[in-house]
Amino acid sequence: MIGIYGAETFFMFLADRARALAMETEDCLLSELAPAWIVDADSVRRPDGGFFTVRGRHVRRAAGREVSGWSQPLIFGDSGGTVALAICSVVGEGDLYLVRVKAEPGAMGIEVDGQNTRVIVSPTLQFSRSNLERHGRALRGETDERGQSIKPVPLAGILNEHRFRVSWQPVPEDPGRFADKVNRAGFIHAPSTDAFNGDITELPEEQRHDFAWVNLEVLRMLCSRGYANSHLRSVMAMLA
């Protein structure tokens, strides 16, 4: 069962989850990323081409900018990622939104006991296009390059439009850092707050406690305190 939290109780829940999920990070040389990443004169990339790639780009002409041209790195990756926030109308509570607490290595996250936990609050779902393509292959019973069955991606079944009403808008990523990156972002309209309980059990046990139903007041407080990630802010901007 996913809990429903108001402003007073959610931030106690958030501090508890931040302690449990705290991520320790250490900066390193690019050369130390091997073999998980390939670093050469062409790019920084994964051997399988997944996740993202960093390449250079020359700006040859830039009318109206401070300088006429420059060179910079850009992040290239799968366009067509999916970001979704579940919403449910509850008698006596109004509209509630399902958020997820998670740690990311680059997050200026929540500070607990004097330490940056790298924990931040995200929307219900965040999938890359390759995640969803892999999920589709799993549903078709396909196998990977080793001949093993491809496993479904946890929570991806929530996006089945036959289960829930969904609505989408295109949302470009920051074009000063990302190349040609446009996600679809939107809402999943749930009939009840227990609609996703079965989906949550697909996750490892330690991840099942990272979700919370919150009201709009809590969402606004997350933004004002810098605890909402950019994807959650993008979806919130679509609220009527």
Backbone bond lengths (Angstrom), bond angles and torsions (degrees), N, CA, C in turn:
res aa  C-N    CA-C-N  psi(-1)  N-CA   C-N-CA  omega(-1)  CA-C   N-CA-C  phi
1 M - - - 1.458 - - 1.524 109.63 -
2 I 1.324 116.71 128.36 1.458 122.12 177.96 1.520 108.61 -88.29
3 G 1.330 116.79 129.64 1.448 121.26 -175.71 1.517 113.52 -75.60
4 I 1.334 115.21 156.22 1.459 123.60 173.58 1.524 107.21 -106.71
5 Y 1.328 116.45 127.47 1.458 120.77 -173.56 1.521 111.34 -127.56
6 G 1.331 114.98 137.31 1.447 121.21 169.30 1.516 109.62 -94.49
7 A 1.338 115.62 -174.81 1.462 119.33 -175.78 1.523 112.16 -61.73
8 E 1.321 118.24 -37.76 1.461 120.66 -176.31 1.519 112.00 -68.74
9 T 1.319 116.95 -39.40 1.467 119.95 -174.54 1.520 113.41 -91.97
10 F 1.338 118.05 -26.72 1.460 118.45 -174.86 1.519 112.03 -64.76
11 F 1.310 118.29 -40.69 1.461 119.07 -174.58 1.526 111.93 -73.10
12 M 1.332 117.75 -22.20 1.467 119.66 169.36 1.531 109.39 -70.51
13 F 1.331 116.58 -43.70 1.464 121.31 175.32 1.528 110.47 -58.68
14 L 1.329 116.70 -43.12 1.458 121.09 -177.98 1.527 111.39 -64.05
15 A 1.316 117.58 -42.49 1.465 120.36 178.70 1.522 111.05 -63.58
16 D 1.338 116.98 -40.11 1.469 120.27 178.27 1.524 110.99 -63.44
17 R 1.336 116.87 -44.37 1.467 119.51 -179.51 1.529 110.81 -68.91
18 A 1.329 117.24 -34.94 1.464 119.99 178.46 1.525 110.78 -62.90
19 R 1.325 117.11 -39.68 1.467 119.70 176.51 1.521 110.36 -62.96
20 A 1.330 115.82 -42.19 1.469 119.88 -176.81 1.522 112.17 -70.85
21 L 1.333 117.37 -32.61 1.464 121.71 -173.49 1.522 113.56 -101.18
22 A 1.324 117.97 0.55 1.465 121.67 -173.38 1.525 111.94 -48.62
23 M 1.323 115.33 131.34 1.465 122.57 -177.96 1.525 109.23 -109.75
24 E 1.317 116.65 130.51 1.460 121.51 175.40 1.526 108.81 -97.92
25 T 1.321 117.16 131.50 1.464 121.61 -177.87 1.527 110.48 -127.98
26 E 1.303 114.91 159.72 1.464 121.82 177.38 1.524 108.25 -147.83
27 D 1.310 117.10 127.27 1.463 120.57 177.61 1.527 110.25 -67.64
28 C 1.331 116.26 149.45 1.460 120.36 -177.82 1.523 109.92 -145.61
29 L 1.319 116.23 169.41 1.456 122.17 174.36 1.521 109.84 -72.19
30 L 1.321 117.57 149.13 1.459 120.33 176.20 1.524 111.36 -58.15
31 S 1.318 116.90 -34.21 1.466 120.30 -179.68 1.523 112.21 -64.56
32 E 1.329 117.46 -19.74 1.458 121.38 -179.69 1.529 112.44 -83.18
33 L 1.322 117.96 -3.30 1.464 120.59 -178.99 1.523 112.73 -78.31
34 A 1.336 118.06 -17.20 1.464 121.56 179.46 1.534 109.17 -67.07
35 P 1.354 117.92 148.79 1.464 128.55 2.08 1.532 114.17 -90.21
36 A 1.331 117.34 0.37 1.463 119.24 -177.60 1.524 111.79 -67.10
37 W 1.342 116.74 -26.95 1.453 122.18 178.50 1.517 109.44 -130.94
38 I 1.327 116.04 147.67 1.461 122.81 174.58 1.525 107.91 -102.50
39 V 1.322 116.29 126.44 1.460 121.92 178.54 1.521 108.28 -120.44
40 D 1.324 117.45 115.86 1.462 120.79 177.27 1.527 109.09 -145.75
41 A 1.328 116.52 -171.53 1.465 120.40 -177.14 1.523 112.38 -66.57
42 D 1.325 117.44 -20.00 1.462 121.45 -177.43 1.520 112.28 -84.07
43 S 1.347 116.78 -43.57 1.456 119.09 -171.98 1.523 111.11 -170.81
44 V 1.313 113.94 173.00 1.467 122.89 165.22 1.519 105.18 -111.99
45 R 1.330 117.60 121.15 1.460 119.23 -171.63 1.522 111.13 -154.22
46 R 1.316 115.43 161.83 1.455 121.86 172.29 1.517 108.73 -80.00
47 P 1.343 119.08 147.67 1.467 120.83 178.54 1.525 113.04 -57.48
48 D 1.347 117.07 -33.72 1.459 120.20 -179.13 1.525 112.75 -88.25
49 G 1.327 116.98 0.65 1.459 120.58 -179.75 1.510 114.59 78.94
50 G 1.334 117.37 3.40 1.454 120.55 -176.79 1.517 114.00 -83.25
51 F 1.319 114.73 179.68 1.463 124.83 176.03 1.524 109.97 67.11
52 F 1.326 118.98 -91.61 1.459 120.56 175.68 1.520 109.06 -157.21
53 T 1.330 115.31 166.06 1.460 123.08 178.42 1.524 108.47 -132.66
54 V 1.317 116.91 140.27 1.460 121.66 175.68 1.521 108.31 -104.82
55 R 1.328 116.66 122.10 1.462 122.70 177.00 1.533 109.33 -131.26
56 G 1.327 115.25 164.88 1.454 120.11 177.15 1.519 111.98 -89.76
57 R 1.324 115.85 154.49 1.465 121.06 175.07 1.531 109.10 -142.92
58 H 1.339 115.21 131.58 1.463 121.54 173.55 1.528 108.99 -90.16
59 V 1.295 117.03 132.06 1.462 122.09 170.28 1.526 106.66 -97.29
60 R 1.324 116.37 107.88 1.466 121.25 -173.95 1.524 112.76 -83.10
61 R 1.301 116.59 -30.12 1.463 120.07 -179.29 1.515 107.75 -147.91
62 A 1.330 116.05 132.11 1.463 120.22 -177.56 1.523 109.13 -143.51
63 A 1.324 115.46 75.85 1.462 120.31 -179.33 1.525 109.93 -62.79
64 G 1.321 115.38 135.96 1.453 119.70 176.54 1.511 114.89 85.29
65 R 1.326 118.18 -1.43 1.460 120.75 178.04 1.526 110.48 -97.27
66 E 1.339 115.59 172.80 1.464 120.73 -176.26 1.526 111.91 -64.35
67 V 1.333 116.74 -33.12 1.465 122.31 176.63 1.525 107.85 -128.50
68 S 1.330 116.62 159.75 1.466 120.16 -174.13 1.520 113.39 -81.30
69 G 1.323 117.88 -14.94 1.460 120.76 179.24 1.513 110.51 -174.75
70 W 1.313 115.66 162.01 1.464 120.86 179.35 1.521 109.36 -165.21
71 S 1.331 115.61 176.65 1.465 122.04 175.38 1.520 108.46 -127.49
72 Q 1.330 116.43 144.82 1.457 119.85 -178.14 1.522 110.22 -159.77
73 P 1.342 117.18 161.07 1.461 119.32 170.34 1.522 110.22 -81.14
74 L 1.329 116.68 150.51 1.457 123.10 173.53 1.521 108.86 -132.68
75 I 1.323 115.15 152.60 1.459 121.65 177.47 1.520 108.46 -95.17
76 F 1.322 116.18 120.69 1.461 122.58 176.92 1.525 108.06 -106.02
77 G 1.310 116.66 139.83 1.455 119.69 178.47 1.502 110.68 -164.97
78 D 1.330 115.27 -178.80 1.453 120.22 178.92 1.516 110.05 -61.32
79 S 1.324 116.65 120.09 1.450 119.09 169.00 1.523 107.53 -80.90
80 G 1.300 115.79 158.18 1.454 118.30 178.42 1.504 113.83 92.24
81 G 1.351 117.51 24.98 1.456 120.07 172.41 1.520 110.46 -68.00
82 T 1.320 116.23 166.74 1.460 121.68 -177.07 1.520 110.22 -125.03
83 V 1.315 115.62 129.99 1.459 123.00 176.74 1.523 106.79 -126.55
84 A 1.326 117.56 126.09 1.462 119.85 -175.44 1.524 110.80 -139.14
85 L 1.317 114.79 139.72 1.462 122.34 175.07 1.521 108.03 -116.65
86 A 1.326 116.71 122.27 1.462 120.68 178.36 1.524 109.51 -78.27
87 I 1.321 115.20 141.71 1.459 121.65 -179.60 1.520 108.78 -131.96
88 C 1.326 116.47 141.41 1.462 121.16 -179.33 1.521 108.70 -144.94
89 S 1.321 116.63 132.62 1.462 121.37 176.61 1.524 109.12 -92.38
90 V 1.325 116.48 124.89 1.461 122.36 -175.61 1.521 109.01 -123.86
91 V 1.327 116.14 130.57 1.459 120.88 178.89 1.528 109.14 -59.96
92 G 1.308 115.93 129.79 1.455 120.79 179.82 1.512 114.37 85.99
93 E 1.331 117.16 -13.79 1.465 121.43 -179.43 1.530 112.38 -116.36
94 G 1.333 116.66 -25.85 1.456 119.96 -173.60 1.515 110.89 82.06
95 D 1.316 117.43 -155.39 1.464 121.51 179.31 1.521 110.19 -77.02
96 L 1.332 115.05 131.52 1.461 122.23 176.36 1.522 108.90 -117.84
97 Y 1.329 116.10 152.76 1.465 122.45 -175.52 1.526 108.72 -128.92
98 L 1.331 115.90 136.54 1.465 120.89 -176.05 1.524 109.50 -94.76
99 V 1.326 116.44 111.75 1.460 121.68 179.96 1.526 109.67 -109.39
100 R 1.326 114.35 162.13 1.461 120.86 179.90 1.526 109.41 -127.74
101 V 1.312 115.84 136.38 1.461 122.07 176.77 1.524 107.95 -94.98
102 K 1.335 117.65 128.25 1.459 119.75 -179.24 1.523 110.25 -151.51
103 A 1.320 115.62 157.95 1.462 121.95 178.33 1.518 109.61 -102.03
104 E 1.324 116.47 138.38 1.458 122.96 175.90 1.528 108.03 -132.14
105 P 1.341 117.86 141.28 1.470 119.85 -171.73 1.518 115.22 -64.18
106 G 1.337 117.74 -22.98 1.457 119.54 -179.40 1.511 114.34 -102.11
107 A 1.322 117.47 6.45 1.463 120.45 -174.22 1.524 111.81 -74.51
108 M 1.310 115.96 136.00 1.460 121.13 165.73 1.511 104.72 -85.33
109 G 1.306 115.44 77.89 1.452 121.53 -163.35 1.515 114.82 -86.05
110 I 1.313 113.87 -162.98 1.453 122.74 -176.15 1.523 109.40 -75.90
111 E 1.309 115.87 132.04 1.466 120.57 178.70 1.519 109.57 -91.18
112 V 1.322 116.09 126.27 1.459 122.21 177.78 1.521 107.91 -131.07
113 D 1.319 116.15 129.87 1.469 121.57 179.79 1.527 111.21 54.56
114 G 1.349 116.22 37.36 1.453 120.88 176.59 1.511 115.58 79.12
115 Q 1.331 118.11 6.34 1.457 121.82 -178.18 1.523 110.74 -119.89
116 N 1.343 116.50 140.78 1.462 121.05 172.61 1.522 107.84 -76.87
117 T 1.313 117.41 113.55 1.465 121.62 -176.67 1.525 113.00 -80.45
118 R 1.341 118.33 -10.09 1.471 124.04 -172.61 1.533 111.67 64.59
119 V 1.313 117.54 14.86 1.466 122.30 -178.75 1.522 109.15 -93.27
120 I 1.325 115.28 136.78 1.459 122.08 -178.45 1.526 107.92 -144.46
121 V 1.313 117.13 165.20 1.468 121.16 -176.89 1.526 109.11 -102.55
122 S 1.320 115.34 131.58 1.465 122.60 -175.79 1.525 109.97 -121.23
123 P 1.329 117.54 168.67 1.462 119.59 172.75 1.522 111.27 -68.96
124 T 1.310 116.28 176.89 1.465 121.28 -175.76 1.517 112.10 -56.68
125 L 1.332 116.82 -46.66 1.463 121.87 -174.03 1.519 110.99 -131.00
126 Q 1.329 115.64 140.78 1.460 122.94 170.18 1.522 107.06 -140.46
127 F 1.335 116.92 115.73 1.460 121.57 -179.89 1.522 109.99 -130.56
128 S 1.320 116.36 139.12 1.459 120.02 168.09 1.524 108.44 -79.17
129 R 1.320 116.35 163.64 1.463 119.66 177.17 1.523 110.71 -61.69
130 S 1.340 116.96 -38.06 1.469 119.59 -179.77 1.521 111.06 -65.55
131 N 1.348 118.03 -33.98 1.467 120.79 174.29 1.523 110.57 -57.86
132 L 1.327 115.84 -49.19 1.458 119.90 -175.99 1.523 111.72 -70.91
133 E 1.327 117.23 -33.38 1.463 119.38 175.41 1.526 110.14 -64.97
134 R 1.334 117.23 -40.23 1.457 120.44 177.65 1.527 111.01 -64.62
135 H 1.329 116.60 -38.62 1.466 120.10 177.76 1.524 110.50 -63.25
136 G 1.335 116.42 -41.65 1.463 119.82 177.37 1.515 112.09 -61.68
137 R 1.321 117.03 -39.65 1.472 120.96 177.32 1.525 110.68 -64.49
138 A 1.332 116.30 -37.80 1.464 119.71 178.52 1.524 111.03 -64.25
139 L 1.324 116.93 -42.24 1.461 120.48 179.98 1.523 111.62 -65.59
140 R 1.333 116.63 -26.74 1.468 120.39 178.08 1.522 112.18 -86.46
141 G 1.332 117.00 1.14 1.461 120.93 177.75 1.508 114.23 75.81
142 E 1.320 118.13 22.96 1.461 120.89 -178.07 1.528 111.03 -78.50
143 T 1.323 115.57 164.91 1.459 122.07 179.33 1.525 109.76 -117.03
144 D 1.339 115.70 161.80 1.459 119.87 179.03 1.519 110.39 -87.00
145 E 1.356 116.48 -172.37 1.459 120.78 -176.18 1.524 112.89 -66.27
146 R 1.330 117.22 -15.93 1.469 121.01 177.37 1.522 112.21 -96.01
147 G 1.331 115.53 2.86 1.454 119.79 179.36 1.513 114.41 83.03
148 Q 1.324 117.29 9.24 1.460 120.99 -179.94 1.525 110.41 -93.40
149 S 1.318 115.37 147.45 1.464 119.98 -179.82 1.522 110.76 -62.22
150 I 1.315 116.08 135.91 1.463 121.01 177.20 1.523 108.55 -79.65
151 K 1.324 115.95 130.54 1.458 120.56 -178.05 1.529 110.44 -86.46
152 P 1.332 116.76 142.74 1.467 119.19 176.33 1.529 110.98 -60.26
153 V 1.305 116.23 151.20 1.463 121.82 177.92 1.525 108.45 -82.80
154 P 1.335 118.65 123.95 1.465 120.13 -179.55 1.523 112.35 -54.07
155 L 1.319 115.65 136.68 1.463 126.05 177.19 1.520 114.58 75.56
156 A 1.330 118.92 -9.64 1.465 119.65 -178.66 1.525 111.99 -64.79
157 G 1.328 117.32 -24.85 1.457 120.53 178.58 1.516 113.47 -64.45
158 I 1.326 116.80 -18.79 1.462 120.17 178.12 1.527 111.14 -62.87
159 L 1.328 116.45 -26.11 1.466 120.43 -177.36 1.521 113.36 -77.88
160 N 1.329 117.64 -3.87 1.459 121.36 178.37 1.531 109.06 -62.89
161 E 1.316 116.07 114.40 1.459 119.83 -174.31 1.525 112.98 -70.10
162 H 1.318 117.16 -8.77 1.461 119.57 175.28 1.528 110.80 -80.62
163 R 1.330 117.76 -15.37 1.461 121.77 179.37 1.524 111.80 -91.65
164 F 1.318 116.54 -43.96 1.460 120.92 -174.08 1.529 110.28 -135.79
165 R 1.307 114.76 154.34 1.461 119.46 172.57 1.526 108.74 -79.55
166 V 1.317 116.22 129.28 1.463 120.80 -178.53 1.524 109.28 -126.43
167 S 1.316 116.16 154.70 1.465 121.61 176.62 1.523 108.02 -141.11
168 W 1.351 116.54 138.79 1.461 121.25 -171.67 1.519 112.09 -130.08
169 Q 1.330 115.13 153.86 1.461 123.05 169.01 1.525 108.16 -139.87
170 P 1.354 118.07 149.24 1.465 119.69 174.48 1.524 110.26 -75.44
171 V 1.331 115.98 136.86 1.469 121.19 -179.52 1.527 108.96 -132.03
172 P 1.332 119.10 107.08 1.466 120.58 178.15 1.530 111.23 -69.68
173 E 1.331 116.12 143.71 1.460 120.99 170.60 1.531 108.87 -77.46
174 D 1.326 116.64 170.20 1.461 121.91 179.51 1.527 109.84 -57.83
175 P 1.352 119.15 110.61 1.467 120.90 -175.08 1.519 113.74 -75.00
176 G 1.332 117.63 -6.01 1.449 119.55 173.44 1.516 112.59 -78.57
177 R 1.349 116.51 -12.99 1.469 121.25 -179.97 1.521 112.64 -124.25
178 F 1.354 116.87 -32.29 1.461 121.94 -176.13 1.521 110.10 -108.74
179 A 1.321 116.58 140.50 1.460 122.05 179.90 1.526 110.20 -96.59
180 D 1.329 116.70 118.63 1.473 122.19 171.73 1.527 112.33 54.06
181 K 1.326 117.02 38.18 1.460 121.47 -175.21 1.523 109.99 -101.30
182 V 1.328 117.05 115.09 1.457 122.44 177.36 1.525 108.15 -131.90
183 N 1.316 116.77 121.35 1.459 121.77 175.82 1.523 109.69 -97.51
184 R 1.321 115.87 166.26 1.461 119.53 165.60 1.530 106.08 -105.23
185 A 1.309 115.33 134.50 1.455 120.86 -178.62 1.515 108.67 -130.81
186 G 1.322 116.13 147.27 1.448 117.59 -179.55 1.503 113.51 178.87
187 F 1.332 114.36 -159.01 1.456 121.82 -172.50 1.524 111.20 -121.47
188 I 1.317 114.77 144.57 1.458 122.61 170.19 1.521 106.46 -110.06
189 H 1.309 117.10 120.15 1.461 121.45 -175.61 1.528 109.14 -92.89
190 A 1.320 115.73 108.53 1.465 121.70 -175.98 1.526 110.25 -93.93
191 P 1.343 117.62 141.11 1.462 119.93 179.68 1.520 113.25 -75.76
192 S 1.336 117.36 -21.86 1.463 121.41 -179.88 1.522 108.81 -156.51
193 T 1.323 116.57 163.54 1.460 120.22 -177.90 1.522 112.80 -75.00
194 D 1.321 117.64 -10.21 1.474 119.42 176.24 1.531 112.11 -100.25
195 A 1.331 117.26 10.74 1.469 121.09 -175.95 1.521 112.80 -63.65
196 F 1.336 117.59 -24.66 1.464 120.67 -175.79 1.527 113.11 -105.35
197 N 1.324 117.68 5.12 1.467 119.47 -175.69 1.519 112.13 -57.59
198 G 1.337 117.23 -41.58 1.462 119.99 179.34 1.513 111.98 -65.90
199 D 1.335 117.12 -36.92 1.464 120.66 179.20 1.524 111.33 -66.57
200 I 1.326 116.63 -38.25 1.462 120.60 -177.89 1.524 110.58 -62.46
201 T 1.324 118.13 -30.35 1.468 120.14 -179.74 1.526 112.27 -68.53
202 E 1.340 118.36 -12.15 1.467 120.71 174.78 1.528 111.48 -70.03
203 L 1.325 116.12 -21.05 1.457 120.82 -176.84 1.521 111.07 -80.33
204 P 1.336 117.40 156.75 1.463 119.66 170.98 1.527 110.13 -57.12
205 E 1.305 116.40 150.27 1.462 121.81 -175.23 1.527 112.59 -51.02
206 E 1.336 116.65 -41.64 1.460 119.66 -174.62 1.524 113.17 -70.25
207 Q 1.350 118.25 -13.00 1.467 121.01 -179.73 1.530 113.08 -99.58
208 R 1.311 117.08 -6.33 1.463 119.90 -173.36 1.525 113.15 -76.25
209 H 1.309 116.93 -12.01 1.465 120.44 -176.46 1.523 112.14 -102.26
210 D 1.327 116.85 12.80 1.463 120.89 -173.17 1.525 113.46 -95.96
211 F 1.319 117.59 7.05 1.461 122.05 -176.02 1.524 110.59 -110.25
212 A 1.327 115.51 149.30 1.462 120.20 178.65 1.522 109.63 -153.24
213 W 1.321 115.40 140.03 1.463 121.04 170.56 1.523 108.10 -87.70
214 V 1.330 116.61 127.66 1.466 120.83 -178.50 1.526 109.63 -134.62
215 N 1.317 115.50 162.36 1.465 119.61 178.48 1.530 110.96 -95.13
216 L 1.313 115.80 178.34 1.463 120.75 -176.24 1.527 111.43 -64.70
217 E 1.317 116.96 -32.70 1.469 119.90 177.73 1.524 110.68 -59.13
218 V 1.329 117.13 -43.37 1.464 120.69 179.39 1.526 110.25 -65.61
219 L 1.341 117.74 -42.81 1.466 120.07 178.05 1.527 111.05 -57.28
220 R 1.312 116.63 -43.69 1.465 119.88 -179.96 1.525 111.14 -65.84
221 M 1.321 116.71 -37.28 1.464 120.08 178.09 1.529 110.78 -67.17
222 L 1.326 117.07 -37.28 1.467 120.13 176.89 1.527 110.64 -60.90
223 C 1.325 116.34 -41.41 1.467 120.04 178.79 1.522 111.08 -66.65
224 S 1.318 117.13 -44.85 1.467 120.09 -176.49 1.518 111.70 -66.16
225 R 1.335 117.95 -26.16 1.464 121.49 -179.97 1.528 112.81 -94.76
226 G 1.337 116.50 -1.62 1.458 119.71 179.68 1.514 114.00 76.99
227 Y 1.332 117.51 23.66 1.465 121.51 -177.13 1.524 112.87 -98.53
228 A 1.332 118.48 -9.33 1.470 121.95 -179.25 1.519 109.21 -92.53
229 N 1.336 117.13 131.22 1.462 118.27 179.25 1.531 110.38 -75.05
230 S 1.320 116.59 172.08 1.467 120.46 -173.95 1.523 112.08 -64.46
231 H 1.339 117.74 -32.07 1.463 119.89 179.39 1.526 110.67 -68.00
232 L 1.323 117.10 -41.66 1.462 119.81 177.92 1.527 110.28 -63.82
233 R 1.312 117.49 -40.42 1.461 120.47 177.58 1.530 111.48 -63.28
234 S 1.336 116.60 -38.44 1.466 120.11 179.83 1.519 111.09 -62.89
235 V 1.331 116.64 -43.52 1.463 119.60 -179.57 1.525 110.38 -69.23
236 M 1.322 116.74 -39.13 1.466 119.42 178.64 1.522 111.56 -60.56
237 A 1.326 116.89 -32.63 1.466 120.20 179.21 1.522 111.75 -64.14
238 M 1.339 117.11 -17.51 1.458 121.55 -179.30 1.523 112.50 -89.82
239 L 1.340 117.36 -6.15 1.457 119.71 -179.97 1.523 109.96 -65.87
240 A 1.308 116.05 134.12 1.471 120.28 -179.48 1.519 110.33 -68.94
